[in-house]
Amino acid sequence: MYDEKVFFGIITLNLTDVVPIIDFLENARSFGHPVSTLIVCYLISCDAAVVQTLRTYTEVVLIKRDNPVMLRRLLKKRGLKSQQIQELLQTPHAEEFHRVSYGSSRNMVLLAALLLDADFLFFFDTDTFPKILTHFDYTTKKAEFIDIDFVGSHLQYLTASNDIVVTTSDYTGYYIIPRMQFPNLRDLLIGIQKEDRYNYITTNSTPVTRDYYLKDIFNTQKILGGNMAINLRKPSYLSPFYSQTMILDGECYLGRGEDTLFGPLIQCAGGRCVDIDLKIFHNCFGDFPAFPDITIQKNRDRFFFACMGWIIRNPFFNWFHSSKLQDKPTRDPYSRRIPLMRGSLAAAEYLNDPRFLLLPEAFSKANELLPQWVAQYQRLMDVWYSLQLKLEDKR
């Protein structure tokens, strides 16, 4: 197995702490899995002392998202032209707003791994850890965890069949939307296409726990970017990540869902994605075991940006599912705007946060921009196919 190269990839604003990267590196080492290279895709700053510590474990490749010089050089060596490289990297708002889409950020890591001849690429996030939350006492806030073989568990299934391209799973820990209840919350959730989570959000105060793993294995289209492994030896099955950015009221907002779309793209290419039932711990709000109170500013911020990100994502997500997967929506997407208007007003009042009043305008603008995003995605795919041919020839 270890003639093959395992790469780790992580995306962060700033590289200022070894945690949780060192947790994953030590986990891999403890279970006997050499990690050839760690790719860190950062945007703002990088602490030299942190990099030096990480290099005691493995080789470290740094990519600055707003100026990925190394990637441009590697892509040029593979024969891509400047315009093709620009379509692959997609950083139109990096200079003015210092923002890069989630899809472009993940693609930078994916491209670097492919061009550096990795065999397997593992993604985790800056708030995930290679352990499972097995028990939580809400009264005492006492939490129990079990350590798991993160790399080995993914590789067990990633190499089990020739058509398995991605392995993934969900998380233990608190759900991304904290518990809340206010008039017209259901309308807000309808507007952001999360109405199926209403009962959970209004009733559940405890984190997800799991006292078993690697039992409920199934094919899936749902990929979680913070708990994912990719087989890079099958470039013909691979697809790029894709998500959008949108300028609204002088701010650049990031659409979510680059990992959500990745699964269907792999499926369209003939590959399989498998949920391996390995729900690693997600410290979603950064202060576990504290309860994620929605009235706290940082939690309110996270919820607002999540809502904005889903609204930006949804028009393209709906178009892709309708046109590529023949998966027609159960509800007319445009009918969601009126509930969103009621729900966003209620959220602004309940949370004392006028930013939520921007959501209906964002909804309209995202739908207006859909033709541009479809064209952008198609240009991305054209260049990706050209790169795939070059990668296939090399392998």
FIBA-378320 format. One line per field, with one value per residue (C-alpha): residue number from 1; residue in three letters; chain; x, y, z. Coordinates in Angstrom, 3 decimals, m for minus. Layout:
<torros>
num: (NUM, ...)
residu: (ALA, ...)
chaine: (A, ...)
px: (X, ...)
py: (Y, ...)
pz: (Z, ...)
</torros>
This chain:
<torros>
num: (1, 2, 3, 4, 5, 6, 7, 8, 9, 10, 11, 12, 13, 14, 15, 16, 17, 18, 19, 20, 21, 22, 23, 24, 25, 26, 27, 28, 29, 30, 31, 32, 33, 34, 35, 36, 37, 38, 39, 40, 41, 42, 43, 44, 45, 46, 47, 48, 49, 50, 51, 52, 53, 54, 55, 56, 57, 58, 59, 60, 61, 62, 63, 64, 65, 66, 67, 68, 69, 70, 71, 72, 73, 74, 75, 76, 77, 78, 79, 80, 81, 82, 83, 84, 85, 86, 87, 88, 89, 90, 91, 92, 93, 94, 95, 96, 97, 98, 99, 100, 101, 102, 103, 104, 105, 106, 107, 108, 109, 110, 111, 112, 113, 114, 115, 116, 117, 118, 119, 120, 121, 122, 123, 124, 125, 126, 127, 128, 129, 130, 131, 132, 133, 134, 135, 136, 137, 138, 139, 140, 141, 142, 143, 144, 145, 146, 147, 148, 149, 150, 151, 152, 153, 154, 155, 156, 157, 158, 159, 160, 161, 162, 163, 164, 165, 166, 167, 168, 169, 170, 171, 172, 173, 174, 175, 176, 177, 178, 179, 180, 181, 182, 183, 184, 185, 186, 187, 188, 189, 190, 191, 192, 193, 194, 195, 196, 197, 198, 199, 200, 201, 202, 203, 204, 205, 206, 207, 208, 209, 210, 211, 212, 213, 214, 215, 216, 217, 218, 219, 220, 221, 222, 223, 224, 225, 226, 227, 228, 229, 230, 231, 232, 233, 234, 235, 236, 237, 238, 239, 240, 241, 242, 243, 244, 245, 246, 247, 248, 249, 250, 251, 252, 253, 254, 255, 256, 257, 258, 259, 260, 261, 262, 263, 264, 265, 266, 267, 268, 269, 270, 271, 272, 273, 274, 275, 276, 277, 278, 279, 280, 281, 282, 283, 284, 285, 286, 287, 288, 289, 290, 291, 292, 293, 294, 295, 296, 297, 298, 299, 300, 301, 302, 303, 304, 305, 306, 307, 308, 309, 310, 311, 312, 313, 314, 315, 316, 317, 318, 319, 320, 321, 322, 323, 324, 325, 326, 327, 328, 329, 330, 331, 332, 333, 334, 335, 336, 337, 338, 339, 340, 341, 342, 343, 344, 345, 346, 347, 348, 349, 350, 351, 352, 353, 354, 355, 356, 357, 358, 359, 360, 361, 362, 363, 364, 365, 366, 367, 368, 369, 370, 371, 372, 373, 374, 375, 376, 377, 378, 379, 380, 381, 382, 383, 384, 385, 386, 387, 388, 389, 390, 391, 392, 393, 394, 395)
residu: (MET, TYR, ASP, GLU, LYS, VAL, PHE, PHE, GLY, ILE, ILE, THR, LEU, ASN, LEU, THR, ASP, VAL, VAL, PRO, ILE, ILE, ASP, PHE, LEU, GLU, ASN, ALA, ARG, SER, PHE, GLY, HIS, PRO, VAL, SER, THR, LEU, ILE, VAL, CYS, TYR, LEU, ILE, SER, CYS, ASP, ALA, ALA, VAL, VAL, GLN, THR, LEU, ARG, THR, TYR, THR, GLU, VAL, VAL, LEU, ILE, LYS, ARG, ASP, ASN, PRO, VAL, MET, LEU, ARG, ARG, LEU, LEU, LYS, LYS, ARG, GLY, LEU, LYS, SER, GLN, GLN, ILE, GLN, GLU, LEU, LEU, GLN, THR, PRO, HIS, ALA, GLU, GLU, PHE, HIS, ARG, VAL, SER, TYR, GLY, SER, SER, ARG, ASN, MET, VAL, LEU, LEU, ALA, ALA, LEU, LEU, LEU, ASP, ALA, ASP, PHE, LEU, PHE, PHE, PHE, ASP, THR, ASP, THR, PHE, PRO, LYS, ILE, LEU, THR, HIS, PHE, ASP, TYR, THR, THR, LYS, LYS, ALA, GLU, PHE, ILE, ASP, ILE, ASP, PHE, VAL, GLY, SER, HIS, LEU, GLN, TYR, LEU, THR, ALA, SER, ASN, ASP, ILE, VAL, VAL, THR, THR, SER, ASP, TYR, THR, GLY, TYR, TYR, ILE, ILE, PRO, ARG, MET, GLN, PHE, PRO, ASN, LEU, ARG, ASP, LEU, LEU, ILE, GLY, ILE, GLN, LYS, GLU, ASP, ARG, TYR, ASN, TYR, ILE, THR, THR, ASN, SER, THR, PRO, VAL, THR, ARG, ASP, TYR, TYR, LEU, LYS, ASP, ILE, PHE, ASN, THR, GLN, LYS, ILE, LEU, GLY, GLY, ASN, MET, ALA, ILE, ASN, LEU, ARG, LYS, PRO, SER, TYR, LEU, SER, PRO, PHE, TYR, SER, GLN, THR, MET, ILE, LEU, ASP, GLY, GLU, CYS, TYR, LEU, GLY, ARG, GLY, GLU, ASP, THR, LEU, PHE, GLY, PRO, LEU, ILE, GLN, CYS, ALA, GLY, GLY, ARG, CYS, VAL, ASP, ILE, ASP, LEU, LYS, ILE, PHE, HIS, ASN, CYS, PHE, GLY, ASP, PHE, PRO, ALA, PHE, PRO, ASP, ILE, THR, ILE, GLN, LYS, ASN, ARG, ASP, ARG, PHE, PHE, PHE, ALA, CYS, MET, GLY, TRP, ILE, ILE, ARG, ASN, PRO, PHE, PHE, ASN, TRP, PHE, HIS, SER, SER, LYS, LEU, GLN, ASP, LYS, PRO, THR, ARG, ASP, PRO, TYR, SER, ARG, ARG, ILE, PRO, LEU, MET, ARG, GLY, SER, LEU, ALA, ALA, ALA, GLU, TYR, LEU, ASN, ASP, PRO, ARG, PHE, LEU, LEU, LEU, PRO, GLU, ALA, PHE, SER, LYS, ALA, ASN, GLU, LEU, LEU, PRO, GLN, TRP, VAL, ALA, GLN, TYR, GLN, ARG, LEU, MET, ASP, VAL, TRP, TYR, SER, LEU, GLN, LEU, LYS, LEU, GLU, ASP, LYS, ARG)
chaine: (A, A, A, A, A, A, A, A, A, A, A, A, A, A, A, A, A, A, A, A, A, A, A, A, A, A, A, A, A, A, A, A, A, A, A, A, A, A, A, A, A, A, A, A, A, A, A, A, A, A, A, A, A, A, A, A, A, A, A, A, A, A, A, A, A, A, A, A, A, A, A, A, A, A, A, A, A, A, A, A, A, A, A, A, A, A, A, A, A, A, A, A, A, A, A, A, A, A, A, A, A, A, A, A, A, A, A, A, A, A, A, A, A, A, A, A, A, A, A, A, A, A, A, A, A, A, A, A, A, A, A, A, A, A, A, A, A, A, A, A, A, A, A, A, A, A, A, A, A, A, A, A, A, A, A, A, A, A, A, A, A, A, A, A, A, A, A, A, A, A, A, A, A, A, A, A, A, A, A, A, A, A, A, A, A, A, A, A, A, A, A, A, A, A, A, A, A, A, A, A, A, A, A, A, A, A, A, A, A, A, A, A, A, A, A, A, A, A, A, A, A, A, A, A, A, A, A, A, A, A, A, A, A, A, A, A, A, A, A, A, A, A, A, A, A, A, A, A, A, A, A, A, A, A, A, A, A, A, A, A, A, A, A, A, A, A, A, A, A, A, A, A, A, A, A, A, A, A, A, A, A, A, A, A, A, A, A, A, A, A, A, A, A, A, A, A, A, A, A, A, A, A, A, A, A, A, A, A, A, A, A, A, A, A, A, A, A, A, A, A, A, A, A, A, A, A, A, A, A, A, A, A, A, A, A, A, A, A, A, A, A, A, A, A, A, A, A, A, A, A, A, A, A, A, A, A, A, A, A, A, A, A, A, A, A, A, A, A, A, A, A, A, A, A, A, A, A, A, A, A, A, A, A, A, A, A, A, A, A, A, A, A, A, A, A)
px: (0.000, 2.690, 4.383, 1.389, 1.429, m1.096, m1.617, m3.503, m5.232, m6.663, m8.144, m7.852, m7.847, m4.722, m2.230, m1.567, m2.097, m0.965, m4.364, m6.134, m3.593, m1.183, m4.021, m4.581, m0.834, m0.319, m3.388, m2.012, 1.397, m0.084, m1.870, 1.149, 0.095, 2.877, 1.633, 3.777, 2.678, 0.438, m1.071, m2.168, m4.257, m4.386, m5.541, m4.108, m1.185, 1.068, 3.066, 6.602, 6.892, 3.716, 5.023, 8.335, 6.515, 4.385, 7.489, 8.773, 5.923, 5.804, 6.561, 4.447, 3.273, 1.847, m0.622, m1.690, m5.190, m5.137, m1.834, m1.219, 2.114, 3.207, m0.051, 0.104, 3.632, 2.707, m0.360, 1.664, 4.206, 1.324, 0.535, m2.399, m2.700, m3.067, m6.809, m7.386, m5.461, m7.579, m10.770, m9.479, m8.419, m11.284, m10.174, m11.946, m12.556, m9.252, m7.621, m10.530, m12.316, m9.655, m12.183, m11.900, m14.787, m14.859, m14.876, m11.748, m9.995, m10.654, m9.671, m6.292, m5.612, m6.982, m4.929, m1.749, m2.195, m2.838, 0.126, 2.431, 1.433, m0.456, m2.426, m4.901, m5.988, m7.626, m9.529, m10.345, m11.292, m9.800, m12.632, m12.731, m10.797, m9.937, m12.155, m15.844, m18.019, m19.620, m21.380, m22.349, m23.963, m25.906, m26.050, m22.379, m21.066, m18.896, m17.957, m16.487, m14.620, m13.045, m10.030, m10.375, m8.010, m8.933, m6.669, m6.990, m10.794, m11.116, m8.538, m10.288, m13.308, m11.618, m9.607, m12.394, m13.741, m12.431, m15.302, m15.124, m13.658, m14.630, m15.258, m16.898, m19.126, m20.966, m19.979, m20.606, m20.978, m23.455, m25.388, m24.420, m27.705, m28.130, m31.410, m33.822, m37.508, m39.245, m42.329, m41.787, m38.633, m40.157, m40.534, m36.866, m35.888, m38.145, m36.377, m32.927, m34.104, m33.578, m37.206, m36.573, m34.472, m37.239, m38.216, m34.594, m33.636, m36.610, m36.379, m32.811, m30.327, m27.765, m24.892, m24.887, m23.150, m22.313, m21.025, m20.182, m18.633, m17.925, m21.218, m23.802, m22.017, m23.894, m23.534, m24.203, m24.215, m23.749, m20.101, m18.770, m15.650, m14.241, m14.325, m13.409, m10.827, m10.336, m8.688, m6.537, m5.411, m8.669, m8.546, m11.192, m13.758, m12.699, m14.499, m13.676, m15.384, m17.605, m19.258, m19.998, m19.226, m21.658, m21.248, m24.113, m24.284, m20.533, m19.618, m18.392, m20.261, m19.315, m21.798, m21.774, m22.092, m18.897, m18.749, m22.509, m22.100, m18.913, m20.774, m23.245, m20.394, m18.468, m21.613, m22.138, m18.574, m19.355, m17.745, m19.125, m19.072, m19.441, m20.446, m18.277, m20.073, m17.112, m18.646, m15.596, m15.966, m16.851, m16.230, m18.547, m18.767, m15.227, m16.077, m17.404, m18.829, m20.559, m24.105, m24.235, m26.433, m27.757, m27.792, m23.988, m22.409, m20.044, m22.865, m25.193, m22.461, m22.020, m25.750, m26.084, m23.194, m24.535, m27.955, m26.364, m24.181, m27.145, m29.130, m26.226, m25.802, m29.415, m30.147, m27.157, m27.807, m31.409, m30.354, m27.743, m30.109, m32.826, m30.680, m27.929, m29.620, m33.233, m34.061, m36.940, m37.487, m40.568, m41.269, m40.963, m37.708, m39.090, m42.021, m39.549, m38.975, m42.203, m41.642, m38.034, m39.234, m41.358, m38.675, m35.781, m37.774, m38.608, m34.957, m33.744, m36.150, m35.552, m31.766, m31.607, m29.515, m30.511, m28.178, m30.906, m32.966, m30.464, m31.521, m34.495, m32.342, m29.629, m32.237, m33.285, m29.738, m28.566, m31.351, m30.471, m26.828, m27.633, m26.993, m23.556, m22.764, m23.871, m21.589, m18.732, m19.238, m19.272, m16.004, m14.510, m15.585, m14.145, m10.731, m11.045, m11.591, m8.445, m6.472, m7.907, m6.547, m3.093, m3.247, m4.435, m1.575, 0.966, m0.428)
py: (0.000, 2.483, 2.554, 4.856, 8.461, 9.731, 13.504, 15.595, 18.801, 21.618, 25.039, 27.903, 31.677, 31.737, 29.031, 30.071, 26.846, 23.244, 22.020, 20.036, 19.307, 17.744, 15.605, 14.048, 13.631, 11.943, 9.788, 8.590, 7.927, 5.990, 3.618, 3.192, 5.348, 7.517, 10.875, 11.972, 15.607, 18.120, 20.795, 23.931, 26.347, 29.609, 33.133, 35.717, 34.671, 31.732, 31.317, 30.122, 28.367, 26.378, 25.342, 24.297, 22.094, 20.481, 19.760, 17.518, 15.188, 15.463, 17.615, 20.786, 22.548, 26.048, 27.599, 31.214, 31.300, 34.829, 34.231, 30.501, 30.940, 27.304, 25.996, 28.309, 27.114, 23.429, 23.848, 25.716, 22.868, 20.491, 22.537, 24.659, 28.188, 31.275, 31.608, 27.935, 28.310, 31.333, 29.327, 26.506, 28.694, 31.241, 34.038, 37.128, 38.776, 37.961, 41.323, 43.657, 41.710, 39.219, 36.411, 33.131, 30.704, 27.451, 25.524, 27.273, 26.775, 23.031, 22.823, 24.345, 21.531, 18.901, 20.215, 20.416, 16.810, 15.611, 17.512, 16.292, 12.689, 11.862, 8.619, 9.506, 12.908, 13.338, 16.499, 17.598, 20.996, 23.246, 22.332, 18.539, 15.896, 12.189, 10.888, 10.164, 11.706, 8.654, 10.123, 13.554, 14.446, 17.663, 18.468, 18.052, 18.784, 15.679, 14.261, 10.885, 10.111, 7.143, 7.397, 5.932, 5.042, 7.939, 7.123, 3.356, 3.437, 5.544, 3.495, 0.244, 1.283, 3.615, 0.683, m1.915, m1.433, 0.051, 2.505, 3.961, 7.439, 9.168, 8.063, 10.357, 10.491, 12.906, 14.246, 13.914, 17.135, 19.985, 20.543, 23.580, 25.388, 25.924, 25.245, 28.163, 28.915, 32.098, 33.006, 32.306, 30.265, 27.633, 30.291, 31.210, 27.559, 27.198, 30.191, 28.666, 25.128, 23.686, 23.150, 19.448, 20.430, 22.432, 19.795, 19.045, 22.714, 23.531, 20.522, 19.247, 20.695, 17.901, 17.058, 14.039, 11.058, 7.623, 4.563, 2.518, 3.096, 1.401, m0.501, 1.382, 1.621, 2.942, 4.753, 8.469, 11.753, 13.721, 14.511, 16.313, 18.317, 18.038, 14.235, 13.003, 10.942, 10.860, 8.214, 10.256, 7.223, 7.437, 10.901, 10.001, 9.773, 12.994, 16.301, 19.751, 21.366, 24.297, 27.088, 30.746, 34.174, 37.085, 40.817, 42.337, 45.732, 46.201, 42.853, 39.626, 36.579, 32.942, 30.333, 27.037, 23.543, 22.884, 19.491, 18.942, 19.238, 17.164, 13.901, 14.227, 15.314, 12.139, 10.089, 11.739, 10.744, 7.086, 6.911, 6.055, 7.905, 5.822, 6.891, 4.742, 5.552, 7.295, 10.302, 12.205, 14.996, 18.461, 21.302, 23.404, 26.486, 26.319, 26.115, 22.599, 21.473, 24.872, 24.935, 26.921, 29.824, 31.563, 34.941, 34.932, 37.083, 34.482, 31.934, 34.505, 35.400, 31.770, 31.302, 34.438, 33.493, 29.940, 31.274, 33.588, 30.763, 28.425, 31.117, 31.718, 27.978, 27.015, 28.310, 26.470, 23.442, 23.265, 23.790, 21.043, 18.529, 19.288, 19.415, 16.905, 14.407, 14.774, 15.267, 17.725, 19.861, 19.073, 22.790, 25.639, 27.329, 30.807, 30.200, 30.246, 34.010, 35.059, 32.740, 33.974, 37.578, 36.713, 34.535, 36.949, 39.795, 37.586, 36.494, 40.104, 41.003, 37.899, 38.074, 41.873, 41.593, 43.640, 41.639, 39.009, 41.585, 41.153, 37.559, 38.211, 40.557, 37.897, 35.329, 37.479, 38.332, 34.726, 33.668, 36.511, 35.416, 31.759, 31.969, 33.475, 30.762, 28.001, 29.431, 29.703, 26.099, 24.891, 26.726, 25.140, 21.686, 22.245, 23.045, 20.171, 17.703, 19.014, 18.528, 15.036, 13.963, 15.188, 13.418, 10.170, 10.302, 10.729, 7.860)
pz: (0.000, 0.942, m2.409, m2.949, m1.803, 0.723, 0.781, 3.333, 2.241, 4.340, 3.565, 6.034, 6.220, 8.375, 9.274, 12.868, 14.840, 14.463, 15.739, 14.300, 11.561, 13.994, 15.410, 11.973, 11.355, 14.719, 14.159, 10.821, 12.370, 15.300, 12.908, 10.647, 7.679, 6.218, 4.936, 1.997, 1.822, 3.549, 1.281, 3.107, 1.063, 3.016, 2.222, 4.605, 6.787, 7.526, 10.743, 10.015, 13.394, 12.697, 9.286, 10.837, 13.374, 10.679, 8.604, 11.387, 10.377, 6.593, 3.587, 3.545, 0.382, 0.866, m1.577, m1.171, m2.569, m3.940, m5.744, m6.392, m8.187, m7.861, m9.309, m12.290, m12.990, m12.723, m14.934, m17.534, m17.566, m18.350, m21.438, m20.276, m21.617, m19.417, m20.100, m19.271, m16.016, m15.135, m15.717, m13.505, m10.588, m10.741, m8.398, m9.839, m6.449, m4.768, m5.396, m4.585, m1.841, m0.731, m1.201, m3.098, m3.578, m1.635, m4.918, m6.204, m2.869, m2.884, m6.537, m5.733, m3.278, m5.664, m8.596, m6.534, m5.392, m8.950, m10.387, m7.620, m8.412, m5.242, m5.143, m2.401, m1.112, 2.291, 3.141, 6.671, 8.076, 10.734, 13.120, 12.642, 14.574, 14.012, 16.787, 17.328, 20.035, 21.648, 24.663, 25.966, 29.275, 28.700, 32.437, 33.312, 29.786, 30.097, 26.680, 25.756, 22.535, 20.795, 18.516, 15.045, 12.197, 9.918, 6.974, 7.187, 7.439, 4.302, 2.386, 3.300, 1.236, m1.239, m2.606, m2.352, m5.891, m9.119, m9.450, m5.913, m6.283, m3.035, 0.533, 3.028, 6.085, 8.332, 11.752, 15.448, 17.420, 17.217, 13.997, 11.904, 12.710, 16.461, 18.210, 17.870, 17.628, 16.554, 14.481, 10.758, 11.323, 9.044, 6.345, 6.669, 6.289, 3.243, 1.720, 2.165, 1.206, 4.675, 5.717, 6.303, 9.350, 11.075, 13.652, 14.481, 14.879, 17.095, 19.406, 19.630, 22.126, 22.183, 19.867, 17.581, 19.183, 17.802, 19.696, 16.593, 13.165, 9.829, 9.973, 7.904, 4.517, 1.479, m1.836, m1.573, m3.455, m0.237, 0.374, 3.425, 2.594, 6.102, 6.081, 2.626, 0.739, m3.040, m5.209, m7.597, m9.591, m11.545, m13.168, m15.753, m12.922, m11.243, m11.499, m10.158, m7.221, m8.050, m6.081, m6.624, m5.220, m5.282, m4.714, m2.764, m1.069, m1.484, 0.093, m1.500, m0.199, m0.722, m1.920, m0.062, m1.447, m3.401, m1.684, m2.166, m5.947, m6.062, m5.413, m8.320, m10.601, m9.756, m10.373, m13.772, m14.669, m13.852, m10.416, m6.986, m3.696, m0.546, 2.955, 5.216, 8.488, 10.128, 11.865, 13.048, 15.590, 14.290, 16.737, 14.609, 16.851, 18.196, 21.904, 22.526, 24.943, 25.324, 23.974, 20.698, 21.787, 18.645, 20.439, 20.787, 18.084, 16.609, 16.344, 14.807, 12.312, 11.350, 10.864, 8.724, 6.437, 6.184, 5.122, 2.579, 1.296, 0.787, m1.005, m3.394, m3.929, m4.505, m8.051, m9.509, m7.309, m8.552, m12.176, m11.936, m10.407, m12.974, m16.100, m15.322, m13.011, m14.178, m10.507, m10.569, m7.433, m5.377, m5.043, m7.552, m6.469, m7.199, m4.846, m1.953, m2.143, m0.389, 2.615, 2.684, 2.936, 5.974, 7.527, 7.021, 8.591, 11.567, 11.914, 11.778, 14.586, 16.710, 16.421, 16.385, 13.233, 10.152, 7.918, 7.539, 5.636, 2.763, 2.127, m0.229, m2.348, m2.413, m3.505, m6.474, m7.498, m7.296, m9.650, m12.027, m12.061, m12.758, m16.559, m15.889, m13.341, m15.709, m18.402, m15.896, m14.827, m18.436, m19.171, m16.057, m17.227, m20.722, m19.257, m16.784, m19.628, m21.346, m18.145, m17.652, m21.040, m20.103, m16.739, m18.343, m20.847, m18.034, m15.970)
</torros>
